[in-house]
């Protein structure tokens, strides 16, 4: 196991809605406050999506990202920021003609998916390697697009966190590391519990972790009811952990969480009861090779 464990908080995500939790953060102020409160509870990294404040719907608006980042940095310059680049890869084949995109399609050129990263230069941004069925649509991340995004991300001085959803994604990550499109050591996140991807089970996470490059720094997490079991499993396997309202709305069976900070505090308590120690943001920066 690692000397200390990094906690990432994922405060709002792209799929969760206020039907899942009435207090899901949606405005820039709510998202920034959620990140700051989670940092006080022990999170070293904040994984950030933004939302259109009125309908609380997912957004990629640069101005919203800018406001969130500025609000956080005005109060906390140590917390590591990790902005998503996931939106922009979804394809909805229309029923009349599957070759024609349906209304839920949001495909974008790779340059558009990293616009906010190039403008705001967070320490980290996600880079999804999955091509898979995702809900009612498919997510498409073909190698040429991933390579272009990686090129732009590295040029901006930002560290990509590779989000891997199945074993094929691990093979793609290895190929991209081998040809220099990605820089080693890789930062990797193993996503479990998404239907048609890695199941959220201890043996699957253990197998996935064994397939990663030996020098990778990895985080494991689960979604839904397996969020806390997979947090514990990731720690026991020597990985880092992630929790937050992107991944679960519940603090225990049938009981909604108060907020992201409560989820982080509970995750921290699990790790410490298992004998672990939590990394501060400064310690996480050293572990990840980020600027102090």
Residue pairs with C-beta under 8 A, 6 or more apart in sequence:
1 235
1 236
1 237
1 238
1 276
2 238
2 239
2 240
2 287
3 277
4 276
4 277
4 278
4 279
4 283
4 287
5 235
5 240
5 241
5 271
5 276
5 277
5 278
5 279
6 44
6 45
6 219
6 240
6 241
6 278
6 279
6 284
6 287
6 288
7 42
7 43
7 44
7 45
7 240
7 241
7 242
7 243
7 264
7 267
7 268
7 271
7 278
7 279
8 43
8 44
8 45
8 46
8 47
8 82
8 219
8 240
8 241
8 242
8 243
8 244
9 34
9 35
9 38
9 39
9 43
9 45
9 46
9 47
9 242
9 243
9 244
9 260
9 263
9 264
10 47
10 221
10 242
10 243
10 244
10 245
10 246
10 247
11 25
11 31
11 34
11 35
11 38
11 46
11 47
11 48
11 244
11 245
11 246
11 260
12 24
12 25
12 26
12 31
12 34
12 48
12 49
12 51
12 244
12 245
12 246
13 49
13 244
13 245
13 246
13 247
14 49
14 58
14 84
14 86
14 87
14 246
15 135
15 246
16 24
16 245
16 246
16 249
17 24
17 56
18 24
18 26
18 56
20 249
21 245
21 249
21 256
21 257
23 259
24 56
24 245
24 249
25 31
25 33
25 34
25 51
25 245
25 260
26 51
26 52
26 53
26 56
27 51
27 53
28 50
28 53
28 64
28 67
28 68
28 71
29 71
31 48
31 50
31 51
31 68
32 67
32 68
32 71
32 72
33 71
34 245
34 259
34 260
34 261
35 43
35 46
35 48
35 68
35 72
35 79
35 260
36 72
36 75
36 76
36 79
37 259
37 260
37 261
38 46
38 244
38 260
38 261
38 263
38 264
39 46
39 76
39 78
39 79
39 281
40 261
41 261
41 262
41 264
41 265
41 268
42 264
42 265
42 267
42 268
42 278
43 79
43 264
44 79
44 80
44 278
44 279
44 280
44 281
44 283
44 284
45 79
45 80
45 81
45 82
45 124
45 281
45 284
46 72
46 79
46 80
46 81
46 82
47 82
47 84
47 126
47 242
47 244
47 246
48 65
48 68
48 69
48 81
48 82
48 83
48 84
49 58
49 84
49 86
49 87
49 246
50 58
50 59
50 60
50 61
50 64
50 65
50 68
51 57
51 58
51 59
51 64
52 58
52 59
52 61
52 64
53 64
58 87
60 87
60 88
60 108
60 112
60 113
60 115
60 116
62 115
62 116
62 119
65 83
65 116
65 119
65 120
66 116
66 119
66 120
69 81
69 83
69 120
69 122
72 79
72 81
78 280
78 281
78 282
79 281
80 123
80 124
80 281
80 284
80 285
80 288
80 290
81 122
81 123
81 124
82 122
82 123
82 124
82 125
82 126
82 161
83 116
83 117
83 120
83 122
83 124
83 125
83 126
84 125
84 126
85 113
85 114
85 117
85 125
85 126
85 127
85 128
85 149
85 153
86 126
86 128
86 163
87 106
87 108
87 113
88 106
88 107
88 108
88 112
88 113
89 106
89 107
89 108
89 113
89 128
89 139
89 140
89 141
89 145
90 104
90 105
90 106
90 107
90 134
90 137
90 138
90 139
90 140
91 101
91 105
91 107
91 137
91 138
91 139
91 140
92 101
92 102
92 103
92 104
92 105
92 136
92 137
93 99
93 100
93 101
93 102
93 137
93 138
94 100
94 101
94 102
95 102
101 107
104 136
104 137
105 137
107 140
110 145
110 146
110 148
110 149
110 152
111 148
111 152
113 149
114 125
114 149
114 152
114 153
114 156
117 125
117 152
117 153
117 156
117 158
118 152
118 156
121 156
121 157
121 158
122 158
123 158
123 159
123 285
123 288
123 290
123 291
124 158
124 159
124 160
124 161
124 187
124 288
124 290
125 153
125 158
125 159
125 160
125 161
126 160
126 161
126 162
126 163
126 189
127 146
127 149
127 150
127 153
127 160
127 161
127 162
127 163
128 139
128 141
128 163
128 165
129 141
129 146
129 162
129 163
129 164
129 165
129 169
129 172
129 173
129 176
130 139
130 141
130 163
130 164
130 165
130 166
130 169
130 197
131 138
131 139
131 140
131 141
131 142
131 168
132 138
132 139
132 165
132 166
132 194
132 196
132 197
133 195
133 196
134 194
134 196
143 172
143 175
143 176
146 172
146 176
146 181
147 176
147 181
149 160
150 160
150 176
150 181
150 182
151 181
153 159
153 160
154 160
154 183
159 187
159 288
159 289
159 290
160 182
160 187
161 187
161 188
161 189
161 219
162 169
162 173
162 182
162 186
162 187
162 188
162 189
163 169
163 189
163 191
164 170
164 173
164 188
164 189
164 190
164 191
164 208
165 191
165 194
165 197
165 198
166 197
166 198
167 208
167 211
170 208
170 211
170 212
173 182
173 186
173 188
173 213
174 213
176 182
177 183
177 184
177 186
177 213
184 213
184 215
185 213
185 215
185 216
185 217
185 289
186 212
186 213
186 215
186 216
186 217
187 216
187 217
187 218
187 288
188 212
188 216
188 217
188 218
188 219
189 218
189 219
189 220
189 221
189 242
190 198
190 205
190 208
190 209
190 218
190 219
190 220
190 221
190 234
190 239
191 197
191 198
191 221
191 223
192 198
192 199
192 200
192 201
192 204
192 205
192 208
192 220
192 221
192 222
192 223
192 226
192 230
193 199
193 200
193 222
193 223
193 224
193 226
193 227
193 230
194 223
198 204
198 205
198 208
200 222
200 223
200 224
200 226
200 229
200 230
202 229
202 233
205 220
205 230
205 233
205 234
205 237
206 233
206 237
208 220
209 218
209 220
209 237
209 238
209 239
212 218
217 240
217 287
217 288
218 239
218 240
219 234
219 239
219 240
219 241
219 242
220 230
220 231
220 233
220 234
220 237
220 239
220 240
220 241
220 242
221 227
221 230
221 231
221 234
221 241
221 242
221 243
221 247
222 229
222 230
222 231
222 247
223 247
223 248
224 247
224 248
225 248
225 250
225 253
227 243
227 247
227 248
227 250
227 263
228 243
228 248
228 266
228 267
228 270
231 241
231 242
231 243
231 267
231 270
231 271
232 270
232 271
232 274
234 240
234 241
235 241
235 270
235 271
235 274
235 276
236 274
241 267
241 271
243 263
243 264
243 266
243 267
244 260
244 263
244 264
245 257
245 259
245 260
245 263
248 257
248 263
249 256
249 257
250 256
250 257
251 257
251 258
251 262
251 263
251 266
257 263
268 278
271 277
271 278
272 278
279 287
282 292
284 290
285 291
285 292
286 292
